[in-house]
């Protein structure tokens, strides 16, 4: 189905949906609201665009700056009522088309194959257009493991009326033959893409993953980037390429050596523990929100006491209670061990 004129210019917002689908070795959640993708994308947005969407990058007047608008986006996401999605950023940019006009770019980073993905892109696009009355550029980065899956359009036709959306798509697996080149590319998203591909290559080999992660960390320190960028990118590498505890400890010894060699004490042990606590907190908050929604759907509105019980629960309790929902006849049964 042909497009409806989006190729004329990028007049659009940026929604960032981050859901990564790691393997059994990493043991990470498929959807992570606090995904490090978000931080590095927001702090290196021009580099994100030039690496994955160079044609779109060339149409933007970067001298005019860009602005993220999370509050406005959250309102649109809530109105869309599409369930648990991970949209937290809206970017406003200016086009280089002879007119000083700002536009929105909607970006979705998708970590799993999803039969409803194209429909969701379509829905967010028209919802955003309806709210802001300006064309929306929707772009997608696919970080899934399905080689044949690359949705890039959605639409329908009825009684002679045609409505469709075509959107640019980047598939990280398409870079698989260039992973060595990526590791020598100065763009931070080349390193992110290389980490994704090395993670996939070492899926069942923890020692190989350790070696790959160590190499990427060393490359990260060689780039000469400012401290915050290194921290943001390290968070992505660490989130993607989780290691067994013994190899993780060994890697941290390597990092201390690398930092000593380059006199760049960026990822300190204190920051590491803070990062781990942040990841754990994000996972627990996500479990709490999912369980609260399921309980409300099954048993009706929850009392304040029940909500407080969920808030004070450990991650293990939340997971156990979620499992109990399948068989529990009453709310009280859910909380029984």
N, C-alpha and C positions, 0 to 999 in steps of 0.2 A: 504494500500500500504506500503510495507516494507521500512525502512529507507536506507540511502546510506552510512552508516559507521560513523555517528556522535557520536555514543556511544563509539568509540575507544578513545576519549579524547576531552577535551574542547579546540579546537584550533580555537579561534573566537573573534569579537568586541562588545562593549556595546552601544547600542542606547537606550536612555530612552525616551519613549513616555508617556506623562502624560496627561490623560484626565479623569477627575472624573465626575461622573453623580450624583449630589446631588438631594435631593428631593425638594418638593415645600416649605418646611419649611425653608431650607437654602437659597434658591433663589440665587444659584451660577451658573456660566456658566458651561456648560457641558465640554468644553475644556478650559484649562487655561494654557497658555504658561509659566507663572511664578508659576506653581504649587509647593507648598512646598515639595511635594514628591521628587522633583529633589535635593533640598538642603540636605535633610536628607539622601537620598541615596548616594550622593557623599561624605558626611562626615562620613558615617557609612557603607561603601560598604562591608567590610568583614562580618559585622553583618547581612546585607541584604542577602548575599549569604548563610551564615550558617543557617539562619532562614527559608528561602523559598526554597533554593536549596542546601541542605547539601551534597549531593553526588558530585555536582560540586565544592563546597567549598573545599572538601577534596582533590581534584585533583590539586589545585592551590598552588604554593609555595609563601605564603604570606610574607615570609622573604625577597623576592625580590622586594616587594612593588608593587604598581599598579599606573597607570597613566591615567587620563582622557584626551581625545583628541577631544574637541568639534569642533575645526576648521576643522579637517579632516572629521568628520562626517557630518558637514554642507555641505561640498562639495558633498558628496555622496547623501545626501537627496535632494539637489538641482538637481543633475543629474537625480535622479529617477523620478522627475516630478509627484509626487503622490498627489499633492494638499496640503491642510493645515494639516500638521502633526506636532507633537510636539516632535521631536527628537533632543535632544541637548547634548548627552554625548556618548563618545566612550571610553571604558576602555581597557587598555592594561595590561595584567597580564602574569605571567610565570607559566608553568605547572610543576608539580612534577612527571615527567614520565621518569626520567633518562637522559633527554636531557634538556639543558638550552634553551628552545624555548618560545618566547612570543606569545600570542594569543589574539584574540579579543572576547568580549562577547557583544552580542546585547540583550538588555532588553527592553521589551515594557510593560508598565503599562496601561491597558485598562479599562476605566470606563464605557463603554457602549457596549451592544451587537451590533456587526457589522458583517454583512454577508460577508464583504470583508476582515475581519481580518486575516484569515489564508493565503489568497492570498498576503496580504501586508507583512506578516512575511516572506513568501517565496521570494517575490520580493526584500525586503531589504537584505535578506540573500545572494542571488546570486549577487546582485549589490555590496555588500561589498566584497564578495569573488572575484569578477571580478577586483575590485580596488586594493585589498591588496594581492591577490594571496596566501591566507592562509585560511584554514577552519574557518568558523564563527559559534559560539555558539549562537543560538537565544533562549531566555528564555522569558516567558510571565507570568505576574501577572494580573489576571482578577478580577477587583473590581466592576463588573456589578451586576445587580439584577436578572439576568435570571438563575435560578437554573439548568436548563437542558443544558445550553450552555457552552461548554468546548472544543473549537477547539484546536487540537494539531498536525495537519498535513495538508499538501497541496501537490498536485502533479498532474501529467498528464502522459498519455501514448498514443503514436501514432506510428503506423507502427513499432511496436516492440521496440521503444525507450521509456524508462521510466525515469522520472525526478520527484523527490519528496523530501519533507522536513518533518521530524518529530521533534517536539520541546517540551521540558518540559513545563508544564503549572501548575501554582498554582492558585487555586480559593479561594478567601477570604471567600466566603460563606461556604466553607468546614470546616472552623474553628468555625462555629457558636455554636457547642456543647461544645467548650472549652474556651469560652470567659472568664470565671472566672479564669481559669489557665493562660490565656494570661496576665491578669492584674497583676499576680504575677511573670511573667517571666522577667528576667533582660535584655533580648534583646530588643533594641528600636523598632524593627519592630513588636514585640509582642504587644507593646502598640499602634502602628499605626493600626495594624489589629483589636485590641479591639475597638479602636475609630471608625473604619469603621463599625463594627458590632453593637456597641451601637448606632451609628447614625441611622442605619437601624431599630433597635428595637424601637427607640423612634420617629419614622417618623412623627407621628401625635400627639405627646405629648410633648410640649415644656418644661413643668415642669420636666418630666422624663429625657429629654435631658439635662436640666440644672444640675440635680443631677448626671447624668452619666459623664458629662464633668467635673464637679467639682471633682468627684472621680478620674478621670484620671489625672487631673492637680496635685492633691495631690500626686498621685503615681509617677508622673513625677519628682516631687521635692524630693521624698524619695530615688531616685536611686543613688544619689551621683555623677551624671555625671557632666562633665565640663559645663561651662556656655553656650558655643556655641551649644552644643548638646541639652541642654534644650530649648534654643531659637528655634532651628530648629524643634524639635519635637512639641513644643507648637504651632508653625506656622501651622503644619499639623493638630493638634487637632482643632485649631481655624478655619481653613479653612473647615474642614469636618463638624464640629458640630456648625453651626451658630445658634444663639439664637435671639429671639425677643429683642428689645432694652432694655426693663426693666430688663429681666433676664440677659442680657449681662452685664449691669451695676452692677447687683447684683453679678455676677461671679467675676468681677474685684475687688469688695470689698473683696470677699473671697480670691482672689489671693494675695491682699495686706496683708491680715491676715496670709496666708500661708507663704509668704515671711518673714513676721515679726517673725513668730514662728521659722523658720529655718535659719533666718539671711542670706537669699539668694535673694537679690533684683535683679532678673534677668529680668523679663518681666515688665519693668517699664511702667508708663503711656506714657512717651515720646516714648518709643519703640512701644507701642501699636498704637499710632497715626501714627508713621512712617510706621508700617506694614499695617494699613488701607489705607494710601495713596499709598503704593506700590501695594496693591491689586487693588485699584481703577485704578491706572495708567495702570496696566497690562490688565485689562478688556477693558479700553478705547483704548489702542494700538491695541488690538485684533479686536475690532469693526472697527477701522479705516482701518486696513489691509484688513479685509473682504470686507468692503464697497468699498475700492479702487479697489479691484480685480473684484467685481461685476460690478462696473461702467465701468471699462476698457473693460470687456467682452461685455457689452451692448452697449456702445457708442464709443468704440475705445480709443486710447491713451489719457490720461488726460493732461491738461495744467498744468504748474507749479502753476498757480493761484488756480486751483481746488485742487491740492494736498495740497497747503498751507491752503486752506479753511477746508479741512478734518482734518489737523493737529491741527488747532486752535479750532475745534468744541468741544462742550461739549458731554458727553456720551449720553444725552437725544437727542441732535440733530442728532448724528450718528445713533441712533436707529430709529428715525423718518425717516431719509433719506433712510435708508435701507428698511423700510416698503414702502416708496414711489416708489421704483424701480419697483414694480409689475405693477403699473398703469401709470407711467410717460412715455410719448412719447418722451420727449427730456431730455437732461441733466439738463436744467434749471428748468424743472418741478420737478425733484427730490428734489431740494433745496427749493421748495415752501412749506410753512406751510400748 
